[in-house]
Amino acid sequence: MNSNGVVEWAVVGSGIGPLLLAATGTGLVSVVFHARPEVREKAVGQLRTRLGAEPVESPGSARLAEPVRQLAAYFAGSSQKFSLALDWSLISGFNRQVLRELATGVPYGTVVGYGELAGRVGRPGAAQAVGVAMASNPLPVVVPCHRVVESDGGLGGFGGGLDTKRQLLALEGVLPQPLF
């Protein structure tokens, strides 16, 4: 059992479909895209295994109130910044270092290349490793892996799917809004 005890989770609607949010006593620990029932089941199982605690579905959770509020404001276009307590315990080492730099150093409405982000954490040749870190991001949207793109202008990969990445970048004004 980790020191945070209970993991509380809930599914909330968003501009990109249902998101599963989970929080510990430390802070928001997980954001999961496309939280349909089978995705929820898998995500809750992974939280149980990785955090050593039984996740409790808690839609009215006080722990989740602020993440829910800030995500709603983000998708409504009225907020460009997250100021949430984050629990980084699902990620460590280089991946955590890269994601922390991303969270603090790549603001709303901007993008960064994989290689540039690698350079910012002192590993200039590690563009592919940065891609791996983005793929393992437990806190997408809040830790904005959608802002990491290929240096040639390609979108790069995205755990939530490229349509979701496009929608997030369009929301932030980096890409034009899709026509349909």
N, C-alpha and C positions, 0 to 999 in steps of 0.2 A: 504494500500500500504506500503510495507516495505521501509526502507530508501534507499535500493539499486535500487528502481524503476524497470527498465526493467530486465526481465530474458531472456537471449538469449540461443538458443539451436540449435544443429545440430546433424545429424547422421553421424558417420564416420565408415569406415571399420576397422577391427582389426583381429588379429590372432585367435580370438574366435568368429568372426561374428560381425554384426553391433552393435555399441554402440551409445546410445544417450547420449550426453554431454550437460549439462546446466550450465550456469554461471550467477552470479549476479555481481554487481559492486565490491563486496567483494572478489569473487573468484569462483572457481568451486564448484557447489552446488549439482550436481547430475550426476551419471554415471548409465546408465540402460543397462543391457544385452539384447541380442536377440531383438534388436529394429526394429522388423517388424511393419507394419502399425498399427495393433491393439494394440501392446505394446506401440508404440509411443503415440498413442491417449490417452491411460490410463495414461502414465507417464506425459504428458503435462497437462492433467486434474488435476492430483495430485499436480503438481507444482503450477498451477493456484490457487487451493484451499489453499495449505499450505503456499504459499509465498504471497498471496494476490496481485499478479501482473499477467498481461497477458503475457505468454511466447511467444516470437517472434522467428520464425525459421530464423536462420541467419548463413548459412554455411560459410560465409567469415568473421565471427565475430572476431574482434581483441581480444576480451576477451577469445575466445576459441582457438586462434592460438597456444598458449604455451601448454595447455593441449593436443591438437591434436598432436603437435610435440613430446612432452614427451611420450605420449602413443605409438606413432609410433616407437620411439626409443626403448621403453621397449619391444614391441612385436618383434622388429627386433633383440633383444638380445644385443643391443649396449648400453643400459642404464639400471642401476639397481636401480635407485633412482628417486623419484619424488620430485621436489622442486617447488610446485605450491601453490599459494594462495588458501586457501580453505574457503568456506562459510559453517559453521557448523550449520546454522540456522534450518535445517530440523531434528536435533537430539539434545537431551538435557539430563541433569541429568547423571545417571549412564552409560547409553548407550554412551553418548558423551565421558565420562571419559575413558571408556574401549577402544573406537575407537581411541582416541588421543594417548593412551599408545601403541596401536597396530601400529599406524602410525609412531611413533617415536622409538619404542622399539623392533620391530621384523623385522630385516633387510631381504633383498632379499636373497633367498636361505636357509632360516631357517624357522622352524615351532615352534609353541607354543601350549601347551594344553589349553583347555578351563579353567580348574582349575588353571593352573599356571598363566594365564592372570588375572583371578579373584584375585589371591593372590597379583599380582603386583599392583592392584588398591586398595588394602587393604580390599578385600572382599573374603577371602580364600574359603568360602563355596559356592560361587555364580557361580559355573560352568554353571548351567542352565541359569542363568541370562545373562552370557556372550554369550551363544548361541543365546538368544533373541536379544542381542545387535548386534551380527553379522548379524542376519536375517534382522535387520532394518537399516543396513549400507547403507546410501545414496550414498556413494562414493567407491563402490567396485573397485578392482584392485589398485587404488591410495591409498586407505586405505585398506591394504591387508588382508581382512577377509579370503581369501583362504589359508592363512598361519596358521590358527587356526584349530587344529586337535584333535581327541580324544586321551586320554593318552594311550589307548591300541593299538595305531597304526591305528585305523580306521580313515577314512577321515572326519567323521562328516558330517553335512549337508552343503548345500550351495544354496543360492538364485538363482545363475545362473545355477544350476544343477551340478551334480557330474562330468559329463564329462568335463565341463568347469573348475571346480576346479582341476581336474587331469591335464588338458592342461596347466593351469597356473603353477602348481607345477612342471610339466615336463619342462616347459620353464625355470624355475628357478633352475633346476637341482636337485630338491628334490626327484622327482620320475623319473624313466626311461621314455624316450619318448615312446608313444604308438607305436606299430609295424605297425599299419594301421589306 
